[in-house]
């Protein structure tokens, strides 16, 4: 915000003092109003949009503390600097507790005022940004193109906010299709390296014999076919970030070389004795549980410890079913716009199919399902027949199709409760078996049972 846009209200019944303060602040480029009483100050403040108050403690009608409290109650982001010729420690403490930024004793040197005002305004801006971020994080359904409002996703957003500005190595663990690359994007583009390159390498997609050359580069003649010097992707990532997707697929014999790069912050091209310094932030991902990859000899444990300073676990879609509706609506709008289809929504029975599906392909699978449905829908609403689940019947894994007829006007929570009840009936009340069929962990099923107050003995005996 430019200085001329910042409004300051000076409150002092000593006209000479008020005029002097106003003139000094105007010379600094601020817009300044003055008030000679508490009542006048409150009236001007309520309709003036002031960012900062300079308020005398002793006013002819009301105490300056009342002006301070009114300002902080009305607009908490407003900063207030109190002034008095009769200062006491007790009054200064009282003013600070009421929200004052500073307490000045008269007379004071006018030269100290501009930097004090600047500091107060910086604090105001910082507090406003912090509050905005807190509010966004607590209610956010979309964050850097990541969709989801469930508690696990909110935790991921908070983690990204916490670590993005650092250079800590981040390992993202999650099944295929859960959105690991989107999380990596959020980390890079929310970091101090955002304006530099973000280089991505899929370790599973590159041939084993080429991955070292692609990463580190080579010199002319280093091997058959090396007709010229080539910079590696590590060098291309200089100043930015490097993402190694599916790190557990990197050849084991190459992993010590990557480890040395991370330890020494330097590397050599294939065929060269020259050492090159590197400066990049490493983000890795894997769809394998790291413990399994280490046990199976696919990931060295020393490399794992180096790359996993921060580990972000991305839950599969079946463990955050509350996000299915938000994701579905997002993809529906996106593809309706892309294909210029007048699709306005999804029927409740179609939603039932979506909630009961196990989603082995996670968010990517849901995206493909909705894209297909938008293209195939015969009406302006997606129906079960438009979904690729055996012509609209529920997956046999969850229950017999004849058991899943849903009455009209059910909410999504009603549908989820019904799915759980039918599955528990099918397993005779066996919660572990029901959790396996639903594709969720048993503690999560227990949480749902408590949430919906499901009476299992009554279900089984029905």
Helices and strands as residue ranges (DSSP letters): G 3-5, E 7-11, H 15-27, E 31-35, H 38-48, E 52-56, H 64-74, E 79-84, H 89-97, E 102-105, H 111-139, E 142-143, E 146-147, H 151-163, E 170-173, H 180-189, E 198-202, H 211-216, E 217-218, E 230-231, H 233-236, E 241-245, G 247-249, H 252-264, E 266-267, E 276-277, E 281-286, H 290-295, H 301-307, E 310-313, G 317-319, G 321-323, H 324-338, E 345-346, H 348-356, H 362-376, E 381-382, G 384-386, G 401-403, H 412-426, H 431-438, H 442-452, H 456-461
